[in-house]
């Protein structure tokens, strides 16, 4: 798991408590990487920061 997502795991996990994998698939698909907007400058900043970690 990328370091930048680590702090969010517990918060998002609570959103899916009591939900079956099949039920979670649809809302979870909102986070699919392919649907994310690539923001070049932010991506570069994160890569630089995480490379030094």
N, C-alpha and C positions, 0 to 999 in steps of 0.2 A: 504494500500500500504506500502511495506517495506520502511523504511527510506532510505536505500541505493539506491533505485530506484527513489526516489522523485525528485532529481535535473535533472533527464533525461527526465521526463515526457513532458515538454514543447518542448525540442529538437526533441524527437521522434514524438510527436503530430504534429509538423509542417510537418514531412515527409508524413503524411497521410491526410493532408488537401485536401478537394475536392474529396476524395476517398470514394466510398460506402463501407459499412461493408463487402459486398461480395468480393469486389476488394481488401480490406485490409487483408482479411483472409489469403491469401497465403503468402505474405511477413511477416505478423505478426506471422505466425506459426514458423518462424525461431527463435522466442524467447520462444518457448514452453519449460517449465521447464524440461519435460522428455527428451528433446534433449540436455540439458546442460551437460557439463562435470563437474562432482563433483571434485573439487580440495580440498581435505581434509584439508590441513593446512590453506588455505585461508578461507574455510568455518568455521573452528574453530576460527580463528581470528575475522571474522565478527560476529559470534554468541556471542563471549565474549564481543566484543565492544558494540554490540547492546543491550545485556542484561544489561549492565551498564548504558545505555542511559536513 
